Structure formats: structure tokens, C-alpha cells
């Protein structure tokens, strides 16, 4: 029973084209942010990482609020930020998959012919 739920959740998260496109976009932006951070010299701070936040919004904001409740030391730590980012992206990919499933499996209604 538990493995069936995990399989269904994995299918929602990774098993449809819309979720795959979203996750691919997140990976591409993460690679771009990594390259920009490691190999490009900036006079000022780079805002490349903001794009990852945009892709993880709005769920990442809920986790940030929860982190504030846990304390400033937790909320401002790198492990908290990166785990929050990954979890937010996975939740949103599952939500996209659920939305796609809803659209595919909704009952088709017959429309009466108009004269």
C-alpha cells in the first residue's frame, strides 16, 4: 500500500511532460546559476540566483515563513535554504502533475446541438 502511494506520487512528480518540462527548466537555471556563481566575475552581486526563487515560488515562501518560526539561525542557514528550494520544486512538480491528471481524467460532457 505504501509503495503504491510512493509510486503514484513519483508518477505525478516525474511522469508527465508538463512536470518534466518544469523540472528541466529548474535544472537548466540551476546549472546557469552555478556557472555564473563559480566562473563569472562580477563587480556587484549577481542576481542570477533570484531566478531559482522565481521558479520555486510560491511554495518556497511558505517554507520561509515556517523557517522564521524555527528561529533566525535555522532560517538563514544554507542547508535550510537548499532543502527548502528542492522540496518546493518537487511539490510544485507534483502539483503540476496533479493538474495535468485532472485535465486528462475529467468527465467529458455532451453538449446539446444548437439549432
C-alpha positions in Angstrom: 0.0 0.0 0.0 2.8 2.4 1.0 4.8 1.6 -2.1 1.7 2.2 -4.3 1.4 5.7 -2.8 5.0 6.4 -3.4 4.8 5.2 -7.0 1.7 7.3 -7.6 3.4 10.4 -6.1 6.6 9.8 -8.2 4.4 9.4 -11.3 2.7 12.7 -10.5 6.0 14.4 -10.0 8.1 12.9 -12.8 5.7 11.0 -15.1 4.2 13.6 -17.3 5.5 16.0 -19.9 4.5 19.2 -18.1 6.3 18.3 -14.8 9.3 17.1 -16.8 9.5 20.4 -18.7 9.2 22.3 -15.4 11.9 20.2 -13.7 14.1 20.5 -16.8 13.8 24.3 -16.6 14.7 24.3 -13.0 17.8 22.2 -13.6 18.8 24.4 -16.6 18.5 27.5 -14.4 20.4 25.9 -11.5 23.3 25.0 -13.9 23.3 28.6 -15.2 23.3 29.9 -11.6 26.2 27.6 -10.7 28.2 28.6 -13.7 27.5 32.3 -13.1 28.5 32.0 -9.4 31.7 30.0 -9.9 33.1 31.2 -13.2 31.9 34.8 -13.9 33.5 37.7 -12.1 31.0 40.5 -11.1 31.7 43.9 -9.7 28.4 43.8 -7.8 26.5 40.8 -6.6 24.9 38.7 -9.3 21.1 38.3 -9.2 21.2 35.0 -11.1 20.0 33.1 -8.1 16.8 35.1 -8.0 15.5 33.1 -11.0 15.6 29.9 -8.9 13.5 31.6 -6.3 11.0 32.7 -9.0 10.8 29.1 -10.2 10.2 27.8 -6.7 7.6 30.4 -5.8 5.1 30.4 -4.2 5.7 27.3 -2.1 9.2 28.4 -1.1 7.6 31.4 0.7 5.5 29.2 2.9 8.7 27.3 3.9 10.5 30.6 4.6 7.7 31.6 6.9 8.0 28.3 8.7 11.7 28.8 8.9 11.2 32.1 10.6 9.1 30.3 13.3 12.1 27.9 13.9 14.4 30.8 14.5 16.8 33.1 12.7 19.8 30.6 12.9 17.8 27.9 11.1 16.1 30.2 8.6 19.3 31.8 7.4 21.4 28.6 7.1 22.4 27.3 3.7 21.1 23.7 4.3 17.7 25.1 5.2 17.7 27.2 2.0 18.8 24.4 -0.3 16.5 21.8 1.2 13.6 24.3 1.0 14.4 25.0 -2.6 14.5 21.3 -3.6 11.3 20.5 -1.7 9.4 23.5 -3.1 10.3 22.5 -6.7 9.3 18.8 -6.1 6.0 19.9 -4.5 5.2 22.2 -7.5 6.2 19.4 -10.0 3.7 17.1 -8.2 1.0 19.9 -8.3 1.6 20.3 -12.0 1.3 16.6 -12.5 -2.0 16.5 -10.4 -3.3 19.4 -12.5 -2.5 17.5 -15.8 -4.1 14.4 -14.4 -7.2 16.4 -13.5 -7.4 17.8 -17.0 -7.0 14.4 -18.7 -9.4 12.5 -16.5 -12.3 14.9 -16.1 -15.6 13.6 -17.5 -16.5 14.8 -20.9 -19.9 16.4 -21.0 -22.0 16.1 -24.1 -23.1 19.5 -25.4 -26.6 19.6 -26.9 -26.7 20.6 -30.6 -27.7 24.1 -31.1 -30.2 24.6 -33.9 
